[in-house]
Amino acid sequence: MKPASFDLLQPESWQEVLNGLNDYGDDAQILAGGQSLIAMLNMRIAKPKILIDINSIKDDVPIIDNKSNIEVSALYRQLQLENRAHTKDELPLISECLPYIGHQQHRARGTVVGSLCHADPSSELPLCFIALKGQLKLQSLFSKRMVNAEDFFVGPLLTSRNNNEVIKSVIIPKAKEKTGYAFKEISEKHGDFALASFAAIASHNHVRFVVGGVSDEITAIDWLTEDLNEIEDLINDFVWDLNTSTDQYTSERYKRDIVRDLGFKTIKTAMNRKNTS
Ligand SMILES: Cc1cc2nc3c(=O)[nH]c(=O)nc-3n(C[C@H](O)[C@H](O)[C@H](O)COP(=O)(O)OP(=O)(O)OC[C@H]3O[C@@H](n4cnc5c(N)ncnc54)[C@H](O)[C@@H]3O)c2cc1C
C-alpha cells in the first residue's frame, strides 16, 4: 500500500516547526527518523495532510551533558547515543537496551525521541525511560512544559502530547552510585520487537522493576527490599495483577511465566551489579 497524499514542510528552524504545528494542528505530523511513521503512513494508519520533516533543522543542539543527566534533542539518533563514548558508564540501562532495537540500520536513522513519541508498549526505550524516570520537554508556539515519563505514556501508541506541541528534547538521568541497572528481553529473533522486556534498578533497600511487551501498557513497580526470597513472592503477586492476555504470539500463561522467570533474573542481575558498582 502507498500513503495517502500529503504536503511536506521542511523547516530549517524550531520556530518554523512551531508555526507549522500551530497552523495545521491535528492535520500535521512530525517526521523524525521515519522508522515507525513511514510504516504507519504506508498502512494508512496515519493520514496527516501535512508532514513536518524536522531533519533539516539547523538550530538544533544535539546533546547537552549536564552533571546529573543527559539532554538528548529530537534529532539525536539511537545509534549516536549507542556509540557515544560515555553512554555505557553514564547511562548503563540505555546502553544495554539500545542494541535490541531493530538492527543497526534502523538505529542509525531512528531517533531516541521518535521512539518515545511512538509509544509502543513493546519498545525498549520507553521501558527504560520510565524505569529511569526521564522527562520530556514539550513546546508549542505559546508554551513550554516538562512531562515525567510515567505521565507521558497514556496507552498503546498514545501519549499526553498535544497536537500543537513538539518534543524538543528529553532528559535522561545519569547512573547513580551504589546502584545496579539491568535490562533483559526475549524476542523470536534478534531485532524483532520484544515478546517481553524488563528493566530493573537496584539500590540500597530499593528495587524498581519495569515490565513491557506483555500488555497494552508498560508497568512499573517499586519495592522496598533487598531480600531475593521476598522479591520472588512480590513478583508472584505482581504477575497475577498484570493485565495480560493471550495474543497471536504467546499465551497469557507464557507471559506470566516469563515475567516470573526472566523478570526475576533481571532484578538479580541489577542487584549483583549494585554490589560491584
Ligand atoms: C524493521 C524495524 C524494526 C524495528 N524494531 C524495533 C524494536 O525492536 N524496538 C523498538 O523499540 N523499535 C523498533 N523499530 C522502530 C524504531 O525504533 C523507530 O526508530 C522508532 O520507533 C521511531 O523513531 P523515528 O525517529 O524513526 O520516529 P518516526 O518514525 O519519524 O516518528 C514516530 C512517531 O513519533 C512522532 N514524533 C517523532 N519525533 C517527534 C517529536 N520530536 N515531537 C513530536 N512527535 C514526534 C511522529 O510524528 C510519529 O508519530 C523498528 C523499526 C523497523 C523499521
The ligand as an SDF file (V2000), in Angstrom:
LIG
                    3D

 53 58  0  0  0  0  0  0  0  0999 V2000
   12.4340   -3.2600   10.7900 C   0  0  0  0  0  0  0  0  0  0  0  0
   12.2450   -2.4090   12.0360 C   0  0  0  0  0  0  0  0  0  0  0  0
   12.4460   -2.9910   13.2590 C   0  0  0  0  0  0  0  0  0  0  0  0
   12.2370   -2.2450   14.4180 C   0  0  0  0  0  0  0  0  0  0  0  0
   12.4460   -2.8440   15.6190 N   0  0  0  0  0  0  0  0  0  0  0  0
   12.2360   -2.1390   16.7400 C   0  0  0  0  0  0  0  0  0  0  0  0
   12.4500   -2.7310   18.0240 C   0  0  0  0  0  0  0  0  0  0  0  0
   12.8360   -3.8900   18.1550 O   0  0  0  0  0  0  0  0  0  0  0  0
   12.2080   -1.9670   19.0990 N   0  0  0  0  0  0  0  0  0  0  0  0
   11.7850   -0.6530   19.0060 C   0  0  0  0  0  0  0  0  0  0  0  0
   11.5890   -0.0060   20.0210 O   0  0  0  0  0  0  0  0  0  0  0  0
   11.6020   -0.0720   17.8180 N   0  0  0  0  0  0  0  0  0  0  0  0
   11.8120   -0.7760   16.6780 C   0  0  0  0  0  0  0  0  0  0  0  0
   11.6290   -0.1630   15.4870 N   0  0  0  0  0  0  0  0  0  0  0  0
   11.1480    1.2530   15.4470 C   0  0  0  0  0  0  0  0  0  0  0  0
   12.3210    2.2140   15.6290 C   0  0  0  0  0  0  0  0  0  0  0  0
   12.8110    2.1680   16.9340 O   0  0  0  0  0  0  0  0  0  0  0  0
   11.9380    3.6780   15.3610 C   0  0  0  0  0  0  0  0  0  0  0  0
   13.1300    4.3370   15.1500 O   0  0  0  0  0  0  0  0  0  0  0  0
   11.2510    4.4610   16.4500 C   0  0  0  0  0  0  0  0  0  0  0  0
   10.1090    3.7580   16.8990 O   0  0  0  0  0  0  0  0  0  0  0  0
   10.7700    5.8050   15.9190 C   0  0  0  0  0  0  0  0  0  0  0  0
   11.7950    6.7120   15.7970 O   0  0  0  0  0  0  0  0  0  0  0  0
   11.8780    7.6360   14.4980 P   0  0  0  0  0  0  0  0  0  0  0  0
   12.8690    8.7020   14.7900 O   0  0  0  0  0  0  0  0  0  0  0  0
   12.0940    6.8030   13.3050 O   0  0  0  0  0  0  0  0  0  0  0  0
   10.4370    8.3220   14.5120 O   0  0  0  0  0  0  0  0  0  0  0  0
    9.3570    8.4900   13.3490 P   0  0  0  0  0  0  0  0  0  0  0  0
    9.0330    7.1890   12.7360 O   0  0  0  0  0  0  0  0  0  0  0  0
    9.7630    9.5870   12.4280 O   0  0  0  0  0  0  0  0  0  0  0  0
    8.1250    9.0060   14.2360 O   0  0  0  0  0  0  0  0  0  0  0  0
    7.4640    8.1390   15.1170 C   0  0  0  0  0  0  0  0  0  0  0  0
    6.3080    8.9210   15.7830 C   0  0  0  0  0  0  0  0  0  0  0  0
    6.8040    9.9240   16.6730 O   0  0  0  0  0  0  0  0  0  0  0  0
    6.3690   11.2310   16.2810 C   0  0  0  0  0  0  0  0  0  0  0  0
    7.4990   12.1150   16.5240 N   0  0  0  0  0  0  0  0  0  0  0  0
    8.7980   11.8870   16.2060 C   0  0  0  0  0  0  0  0  0  0  0  0
    9.5700   12.8810   16.6770 N   0  0  0  0  0  0  0  0  0  0  0  0
    8.7480   13.7470   17.3130 C   0  0  0  0  0  0  0  0  0  0  0  0
    8.9610   14.9680   18.0330 C   0  0  0  0  0  0  0  0  0  0  0  0
   10.1800   15.4870   18.1780 N   0  0  0  0  0  0  0  0  0  0  0  0
    7.8980   15.5990   18.5770 N   0  0  0  0  0  0  0  0  0  0  0  0
    6.6460   15.0710   18.4550 C   0  0  0  0  0  0  0  0  0  0  0  0
    6.3860   13.9210   17.7850 N   0  0  0  0  0  0  0  0  0  0  0  0
    7.4190   13.2740   17.2180 C   0  0  0  0  0  0  0  0  0  0  0  0
    5.9930   11.0930   14.8080 C   0  0  0  0  0  0  0  0  0  0  0  0
    5.0510   12.0610   14.4120 O   0  0  0  0  0  0  0  0  0  0  0  0
    5.4290    9.6720   14.7760 C   0  0  0  0  0  0  0  0  0  0  0  0
    4.1190    9.6880   15.2710 O   0  0  0  0  0  0  0  0  0  0  0  0
   11.8390   -0.8740   14.3200 C   0  0  0  0  0  0  0  0  0  0  0  0
   11.6770   -0.2810   13.0710 C   0  0  0  0  0  0  0  0  0  0  0  0
   11.8680   -1.0370   11.9370 C   0  0  0  0  0  0  0  0  0  0  0  0
   11.6750   -0.3810   10.5770 C   0  0  0  0  0  0  0  0  0  0  0  0
  1  2  1  0
  2  3  1  0
  2 52  2  0
  3  4  2  0
  4  5  1  0
  4 50  1  0
  5  6  2  0
  6  7  1  0
  6 13  1  0
  7  8  2  0
  7  9  1  0
  9 10  1  0
 10 11  2  0
 10 12  1  0
 12 13  2  0
 13 14  1  0
 14 15  1  0
 14 50  1  0
 15 16  1  0
 16 17  1  0
 16 18  1  0
 18 19  1  0
 18 20  1  0
 20 21  1  0
 20 22  1  0
 22 23  1  0
 23 24  1  0
 24 25  2  0
 24 26  1  0
 24 27  1  0
 27 28  1  0
 28 29  2  0
 28 30  1  0
 28 31  1  0
 31 32  1  0
 32 33  1  0
 33 34  1  0
 33 48  1  0
 34 35  1  0
 35 36  1  0
 35 46  1  0
 36 37  1  0
 36 45  1  0
 37 38  2  0
 38 39  1  0
 39 40  1  0
 39 45  2  0
 40 41  1  0
 40 42  2  0
 42 43  1  0
 43 44  2  0
 44 45  1  0
 46 47  1  0
 46 48  1  0
 48 49  1  0
 50 51  2  0
 51 52  1  0
 52 53  1  0
M  END
$$$$
